[in-house]
Amino acid sequence: MVRARENEPAGWTPLLSVVLLMTVGTFMAQPFIMVTLADVKHLSSVQAGSVMATLLIVQQAAPLLVGGLGERFGYRRLIMLGLLLRALGYGSLALTGSLPALLAAAALAGLGGAFYHTLIGAFFIDRPGEARRVAVTWLNQLANLGAILGPLLGSLLIQRGSTCVLLVAAAILILGAILLASVTNFADQAERPPRRQGLLIVLRDHRFLAFSLIMTSFWILFTQLSVAFPLAATAVGGQAAAGYVWLVNGGSCFVAMFALRSIFKSLRPGALIRLGLLVMASGMALMPLLPAGLFWTFSCVVVCAIGETMILPAVDLALGDYSDSSGQRGSYYGVYELSFALGGGIGSLLGSTFLLTGDGPELWAILAAIGLVGALALRVGDRRLSPARA
């Protein structure tokens, strides 16, 4: 497992740089994959959709198996592998032309993302006390910064074509893998539990499973930042407005992470998550109160981003608490990712179905109710959901 030799942020510079590079590379490439498939590869809508679906399905399904591998082979090795696999996937999407090759490239990109996203959190929370809280704060802050810089860099490079964007993104990911290989101030000692032991431990933790199920409510709301809000912005400001939703969200999260530090330090993870869900529910409820317009839409995105900023680092801390007794960090993250898959799927269907059929006010009311129910469930089950102590 990971043992920090230095607990100060300055000692984490290489690791945080890897987080930034991975996030920049991912957010640079993701908006332009569909553009490449449609405009450069000239795929039909069904073929392009199949390639994107392959990437997403692999990325959402693989964490269940990937999580336990971190304990067996070491987080750092597998994060490096994930960076290289995603780089290979992006590069292949740029350079190959046949549908089978593109499907294979999408699967590689999805698998690489599963390795990274599942294990990077486990890598950072595997440290004691206040060092964990500081590490999680910096992890999320750098991820927010990458979510801003990635789309901006992609927008600059798109003048040279979407293929160029994907190749540069792949190069950035390779650079991240090289940088991670050079890290020497953190030891990554792989433990080798019996086969499937980590997964069985997690599946017997009923408190954690209940927590993960309730957290699907958050992922339903979170998904609207890439579904309902972009659709609403496009309806009043054209296609260009959809991209600004990402920038407003990323910028708001980056600023909020600094502004909310005192709250982040004073509240327990469960309280932070409940408060964040209430804030996000408020952002959803506000949407239909005024006539549609970009300023109002972006204002509601800012409100939701504040709630998101409370929840994401708090979830990392909660997963650290749940996994303290067993040390199976990766397995806990792997199982937790299923709540993202479930909530993301439900959220995508809700957002696209209601808005595309003109039932916007009903959608925002349903989303607000989902957030309230999630917060209430966490409050009612507070003690029952608290991690068991060894």
C-alpha positions in Angstrom: 0.0 0.0 0.0 1.0 3.6 -0.2 2.9 5.1 2.7 3.8 8.8 2.6 7.3 9.7 3.6 6.2 13.4 3.4 2.9 14.6 4.5 3.2 18.2 3.2 1.6 19.2 -0.1 5.1 20.1 -1.4 6.0 16.5 -1.2 3.1 15.5 -3.4 4.0 17.8 -6.3 4.7 14.9 -8.8 1.6 13.0 -7.8 -0.6 16.1 -8.1 1.0 16.9 -11.5 -0.1 13.5 -12.6 -3.6 14.2 -11.6 -3.6 17.5 -13.5 -2.1 15.9 -16.6 -4.6 13.0 -16.6 -7.6 15.4 -16.1 -6.4 17.8 -18.8 -5.8 14.9 -21.2 -9.2 13.4 -20.6 -11.2 16.6 -20.7 -9.3 17.8 -23.7 -10.2 14.6 -25.7 -13.7 13.7 -24.5 -15.6 16.5 -26.2 -13.9 15.8 -29.6 -14.2 12.0 -29.8 -17.6 12.2 -31.4 -16.5 15.0 -33.7 -13.6 12.7 -34.9 -15.9 9.7 -35.4 -18.5 11.7 -37.4 -16.5 14.3 -39.3 -13.1 12.6 -39.8 -14.0 8.8 -39.8 -17.3 9.5 -41.5 -19.2 6.9 -39.3 -22.9 6.8 -39.3 -24.7 7.9 -36.2 -25.3 4.3 -35.1 -21.7 3.4 -35.6 -20.4 6.4 -33.8 -22.8 5.8 -31.0 -21.6 2.2 -30.7 -18.0 3.4 -30.4 -18.9 5.8 -27.6 -21.1 3.3 -25.9 -18.2 0.8 -25.9 -15.9 3.3 -24.2 -18.5 4.2 -21.6 -19.6 0.6 -20.9 -16.1 -0.6 -20.4 -15.2 2.3 -18.2 -18.2 1.8 -16.0 -18.1 -2.0 -15.8 -14.4 -2.6 -15.3 -13.9 -1.0 -11.9 -15.6 -3.9 -10.1 -12.6 -6.1 -11.3 -10.0 -3.4 -11.3 -10.4 -2.2 -7.7 -9.0 -5.4 -6.1 -6.0 -5.5 -8.5 -4.6 -2.4 -6.8 -4.1 -4.3 -3.5 -2.5 -7.2 -5.4 -0.1 -5.4 -7.7 0.2 -1.8 -6.3 -1.8 1.3 -7.1 1.0 3.2 -8.8 1.8 0.4 -11.3 -1.9 0.1 -12.3 -2.5 3.8 -12.5 0.5 4.0 -14.9 -1.0 1.1 -16.9 -4.3 3.0 -17.0 -2.6 6.2 -18.3 -0.8 4.2 -21.1 -3.9 2.3 -22.1 -6.0 5.4 -22.4 -3.2 7.1 -24.3 -3.1 4.1 -26.7 -6.9 4.2 -27.0 -7.0 7.9 -27.8 -4.1 7.6 -30.3 -5.8 4.6 -32.0 -9.1 6.6 -32.2 -7.1 9.3 -34.1 -5.2 7.0 -36.4 -7.3 4.0 -37.2 -10.3 4.0 -39.6 -12.1 0.7 -39.6 -15.1 0.1 -37.2 -13.6 -2.9 -35.5 -10.3 -1.0 -34.8 -12.2 2.0 -33.5 -14.3 -0.2 -31.2 -11.1 -1.8 -29.9 -9.6 1.6 -29.4 -12.6 2.8 -27.5 -12.4 -0.3 -25.2 -8.8 0.5 -24.5 -9.6 4.1 -23.6 -12.4 3.0 -21.4 -10.3 0.4 -19.6 -7.5 2.9 -19.1 -10.0 5.3 -17.5 -11.4 2.6 -15.3 -7.9 1.8 -13.9 -7.1 5.5 -13.3 -10.4 6.7 -11.9 -10.9 3.7 -9.6 -7.4 3.6 -8.1 -6.3 7.3 -8.0 -8.6 8.0 -5.1 -7.5 4.8 -3.3 -3.9 6.0 -3.8 -4.5 9.3 -2.1 -6.7 8.2 0.8 -4.3 5.6 1.9 -2.7 7.8 4.5 -3.7 8.6 8.1 -5.6 11.4 9.8 -5.2 15.0 8.6 -2.8 14.0 5.8 -5.8 12.2 4.2 -8.0 15.3 4.3 -5.3 17.5 2.9 -4.5 14.9 0.2 -8.2 14.7 -0.9 -8.5 18.5 -0.9 -5.5 18.8 -3.3 -6.7 15.8 -5.4 -10.1 17.4 -6.1 -8.6 20.9 -6.6 -6.2 19.7 -9.3 -8.9 17.7 -10.9 -11.1 20.8 -11.1 -8.2 22.8 -12.6 -7.7 20.1 -15.2 -11.4 20.2 -16.0 -11.0 23.9 -16.9 -7.7 23.7 -18.8 -8.6 20.6 -20.8 -11.5 22.0 -22.8 -9.7 25.3 -23.2 -6.6 23.6 -24.7 -8.8 21.4 -26.8 -10.6 24.4 -28.2 -7.3 26.0 -29.2 -6.0 22.8 -30.9 -9.3 22.0 -32.7 -8.2 24.5 -35.4 -5.6 21.9 -36.4 -8.3 19.2 -36.4 -9.8 16.8 -33.9 -7.2 14.2 -34.7 -4.6 16.5 -33.5 -6.5 17.1 -30.2 -6.6 13.3 -29.6 -2.9 12.8 -30.3 -1.9 15.7 -28.0 -4.2 14.3 -25.3 -2.5 10.9 -25.7 1.0 12.5 -25.4 -0.1 14.3 -22.2 -1.2 11.0 -20.7 2.1 9.3 -21.6 3.9 12.2 -19.9 1.8 11.6 -16.8 2.8 7.9 -16.8 6.5 8.8 -17.1 6.2 11.4 -14.3 4.4 8.9 -12.1 7.2 6.3 -12.7 9.7 8.9 -11.4 8.0 9.4 -8.1 10.3 8.3 -5.3 8.9 9.9 -2.2 6.0 7.5 -1.9 6.4 3.8 -1.5 3.8 1.6 -3.2 4.0 -1.7 -1.5 1.6 -4.2 -3.1 -0.1 -6.6 -0.7 -1.4 -9.8 -2.1 -4.6 -10.9 -0.4 -6.2 -14.2 -1.4 -8.0 -14.1 -4.7 -11.3 -12.2 -4.5 -10.8 -11.6 -0.8 -11.0 -7.8 -1.2 -14.3 -7.9 -3.2 -15.9 -10.3 -0.7 -15.0 -8.0 2.2 -16.7 -5.1 0.5 -19.8 -7.1 -0.4 -20.2 -8.1 3.2 -20.1 -4.4 4.4 -23.8 -3.7 4.3 -23.4 -0.2 5.7 -21.2 0.7 2.7 -23.5 -1.0 0.2 -26.4 1.0 1.5 -24.3 4.2 1.4 -23.4 3.5 -2.2 -27.0 2.8 -3.2 -28.1 6.1 -1.7 -25.3 8.0 -3.5 -26.9 7.1 -6.8 -29.1 10.1 -6.1 -26.0 12.3 -6.3 -24.8 10.8 -9.6 -28.3 11.3 -11.1 -27.9 15.0 -10.3 -24.3 15.2 -11.3 -25.0 13.7 -14.7 -27.2 16.7 -15.5 -24.1 18.9 -15.8 -23.3 17.0 -19.0 -26.9 16.3 -20.1 -29.8 18.5 -19.0 -27.8 21.8 -18.4 -26.0 21.6 -21.8 -29.3 20.9 -23.5 -31.0 23.8 -21.7 -28.1 26.1 -22.6 -28.2 25.0 -26.3 -31.9 25.7 -26.5 -31.4 29.4 -25.6 -27.8 30.0 -26.8 -27.0 27.6 -29.6 -24.4 24.8 -29.6 -21.5 26.9 -28.4 -23.4 27.6 -25.1 -23.2 23.9 -24.2 -19.4 24.1 -24.0 -19.6 27.0 -21.6 -21.5 24.8 -19.1 -18.4 22.7 -18.6 -16.2 25.8 -18.1 -18.7 27.5 -15.7 -18.9 24.2 -13.7 -15.2 23.6 -13.6 -14.4 27.2 -12.7 -17.0 27.3 -10.0 -15.7 24.1 -8.5 -12.2 25.4 -8.5 -13.2 28.7 -6.7 -15.6 26.9 -4.3 -12.8 24.5 -3.2 -10.9 27.5 -1.8 -14.0 29.3 -0.4 -15.4 26.3 1.4 -12.2 25.1 3.1 -13.4 26.0 6.6 -16.7 24.1 6.1 -14.7 21.2 4.6 -12.5 21.0 7.7 -15.2 21.4 10.3 -17.9 19.0 9.0 -17.9 15.2 8.9 -18.1 13.6 5.5 -21.7 12.5 6.0 -22.8 16.0 6.9 -20.9 17.5 3.9 -22.6 15.1 1.5 -26.1 15.8 2.9 -25.5 19.6 2.7 -24.1 19.2 -0.8 -27.2 17.3 -2.0 -29.5 20.0 -0.6 -27.5 22.7 -2.4 -27.6 20.7 -5.7 -31.3 20.1 -5.2 -31.8 23.8 -4.8 -29.9 24.5 -8.0 -32.3 22.1 -9.9 -35.4 23.6 -8.2 -34.3 27.1 -9.3 -34.1 26.3 -13.0 -37.8 26.6 -13.9 -38.5 29.6 -11.6 -37.4 32.2 -14.2 -37.7 32.4 -18.0 -35.1 30.4 -19.8 -31.9 32.4 -20.4 -28.1 31.7 -20.4 -27.4 33.9 -17.3 -30.0 32.0 -15.2 -28.9 28.6 -16.5 -25.3 29.4 -15.7 -26.3 30.7 -12.3 -28.0 27.4 -11.5 -24.9 25.5 -12.7 -22.9 27.6 -10.2 -25.2 26.5 -7.4 -24.9 22.9 -8.4 -21.2 23.2 -8.7 -21.0 24.4 -5.0 -22.9 21.3 -3.9 -20.7 19.1 -6.1 -17.6 20.6 -4.5 -18.8 19.6 -1.1 -19.7 16.1 -2.1 -16.8 14.7 -4.2 -14.0 15.2 -1.6 -16.4 14.1 1.2 -17.1 10.8 -0.7 -13.3 10.2 -0.9 -13.0 10.7 2.9 -16.0 8.5 3.5 -14.5 5.7 1.4 -11.3 6.0 3.4 -13.3 5.6 6.6 -15.2 2.6 5.3 -12.0 0.9 4.1 -9.9 1.6 7.2 -10.6 -1.6 8.9 -9.7 -3.8 6.0 -7.3 -1.7 4.0 -8.9 -2.8 0.7 -9.1 0.8 -0.7 -9.2 -0.2 -4.4 -12.0 -2.8 -3.8 -14.2 -0.2 -2.1 -13.6 2.3 -4.9 -14.4 -0.4 -7.5 -17.7 -1.3 -6.0 -18.6 2.3 -5.3 -18.1 3.1 -9.0 -21.2 1.0 -9.7 -23.3 3.7 -8.0 -21.9 6.1 -10.6 -22.8 3.7 -13.4 -26.4 3.2 -12.1 -27.0 6.9 -11.3 -25.3 8.1 -14.5 -27.5 5.8 -16.6 -30.7 6.9 -14.9 -29.7 10.6 -15.0 -28.8 10.4 -18.7 -32.2 8.9 -19.5 -34.1 11.3 -17.3 -32.3 14.4 -18.6 -32.4 13.7 -22.3 -36.0 12.2 -22.3 -37.7 15.0 -20.5 -35.9 18.0 -22.1 -36.1 16.6 -25.7 -39.9 16.1 -25.2 -40.4 19.6 -23.9 -41.1 18.6 -20.3 -38.4 20.7 -18.7 -40.2 22.0 -15.6 -41.2 18.4 -14.6 -37.6 17.3 -15.0 -36.2 19.9 -12.7 -38.8 19.2 -10.1 -38.0 15.4 -10.2 -34.3 16.1 -9.9 -34.8 18.4 -6.9 -36.9 15.7 -5.3 -34.3 13.1 -5.9 -31.7 15.3 -4.2 -33.9 15.9 -1.2 -34.7 12.2 -0.8 -31.0 11.3 -1.0 -30.2 13.9 1.7 -33.0 12.7 3.9 -32.0 9.0 3.5 -28.5 9.9 4.6 -29.8 11.8 7.6 -32.3 9.2 8.7 -29.7 6.4 8.4 -26.8 8.4 9.8 -25.7 6.1 12.5 -26.6 2.9 10.7 -24.5 4.0 7.7 -21.5 5.1 9.8 -18.4 3.0 9.0 -17.8 0.1 11.4 -14.6 0.6 13.4 -12.1 -2.2 13.7 
